[in-house]
Amino acid sequence: MMKYTIFFISLLLSSITLYSQSDKEKVEATITKNKIEGHIYFLADDLLKGRQTGTPENKIAAAYLANTLRSYGVKPVTQNVMKGSNTESYFQEIKLNKVSPIKRLLLAIDGKELKRKVVLKPNKMEFTGEAIYLGYGLENDYKGKNVSEKIVIVRSGAPKVTDTRAAFGLVEQKEQLAKDHGAIAVIELLDANETTWGYIDHNFNSDRIEIAKDKENQDGKKGLAYLWVHDENNVQAKAFESKNYMSAKLMMEGEDKQTIISQNVIGMVEGTDSQLKNEFIIYSAHYDHVGIGKPDETGDEIYNGARDNAVGTTTVLSMAENIAKYPTKRSALFILFTGEEKGLLGSQYYVENPLLPLNKMVYCFNSDNAGYNDTSVISIIGLPRTTASANIKDAATTFGLKAIDDAAPEQNLFERSDNIVFARKGIPAPTFSLGFQSFDGDVTKYYHQPGDEADTLDYDYLLKFFQSYVLAGRLIANDPKTPTWTTNDKYEAAGKALYGN
C-alpha cells in the first residue's frame, strides 16, 4: 500500500511541477542544439538537391516535414482530406505549371536588335509596326497618346522608384494600363547593374513555375506581352526620349507547359482556452529552395539553402513540437510553404484556398532568412507594425538577444516573403529573421549561393534564435489581448475589413 501511495504522490508532484513551469522553462524543455542540427543537416543535405519546387527531392522534404509533425502529435486539419480517400492529410496539393522558356524571340527597334532581354509575360505573336516611348508608363504618361495596336516602350520603376525589386512591383500596374489603352506589348528598359541582370536573366530564361489556372484569360481580354530589356544607367531610355516614332519588330513563340504537383505541409494544435481557441496563430516558413544552378569556384552546383530556409523551416518545427507538448490558449496552425522561391506560390495558393477561415487567423508569425552578420540580434521584418512587438522583444531579451527592426529597408523585405500575402488579406504578419545590421557581408556571401551549407552555421546562436521564436510565439498565443496592426499601418484597413472591426 505504501508503494502505491508514494507512486501517486510522485505523480501528483510531477503534475504540479509541469503545470507550474514558466513559458521559458517550457521552451528550454523541447529545444536542443542536437534537434536543431538534425533538422537543418537533413533539409540542407545534397540528397535533396536544393529542394526545388516540383522535384522529387522537394517531395522528400515535404514527407519529412509531415512525418515530423505527426511524430510530435500535431494533427492534420480535419477538412483537409486526400483526394480519392477518407484519410486526413498534412499535405495541401497544388497543381502547378512548369513552363519552359521561349526558344524563339526577336525584338528589334528601328532595325536594331535588342539582345539582352527576358520575357515577364509571354504572348505568342509576330508583330511589325509602331513603337512609342512613354516615359515610366504610368497613368499620366498616356495622356494625349494613341497606343492602340502599338508597342509601348517605358523605363523601369517610377520617378522615386529605382530599386529593381520595387520596379518589378509596378509591372502589373503598368501591364494593366497598357492593356486598357490598347497596346499589344510593353518593353520596359531596366536600369540594373551586371550582377542584378545576371540573376534576372538566369531566373527568367530558365524553366519557371506558376500556379495552374483552370482557364486562361478568363476576362476575355486579349493577352499582352511584357519584356524587360537591360539598360544600365538608362542609356537606351535617354536615346528614345526624343523620338516621336519608332519602328518595331517582335516575334515570340508560345511556351511549353508541363503540369506538376507540389505540396504545402499543414498541421494544427487546438488551444486550451474556451474562447481564445477560436483564434489561431499561424507559424509559417517556406521549405523550398532554388535547386541546382551555376557552379561556384569549388565546382559545387547544389544550392542547399541551409539559411534560406532550412533555418526558417526548423523554427516552425521547433514551435510545433513545443506547442504540441505544451498547448497555448490560442490555437496554432503550422504551414510550411512550397514555391516561395518561385514567386510566393504556396502561400498565395493557401490564402486563396484556406483550410480554415482567414478571419480566425489573428496573426501570422513567419520565419524566412537570407543570412546573418550580427549574432547579438534577431531581425524582425515589420517589428513595430504590430502590437505584438513587445512580446517579441521580451522573448529575445530572455535568451540574451535583442530584437531589432529591418536594418535594410531598401531591400523591401517585408514584401518579399510569404508574410506579405497574409498582410494583404489583413492578417498582422511580420517575419522573424537571422540578425543583420546591413544586407551585405555574410548575408550576401551565402544568400542563394552553393556555399549555404549546414556546417557553416553558428549553432550556439541558432539555439538562442529558436528559443526566442518559440517563446515569442507562446507569449503572443497566451496574451489576453488579440494582436493587431498598429494604428495607421498600411494594412490596418484590410485588417479591419477582415475582422469586421
Order of alpha helices (4+ residues) and beta strands (2+ residues): alpha-alpha-alpha-alpha-beta-beta-beta-beta-beta-beta-alpha-alpha-beta-alpha-beta-beta-alpha-beta-beta-beta-beta-beta-alpha-beta-alpha-beta-beta-alpha-beta-alpha-beta-alpha-alpha-alpha
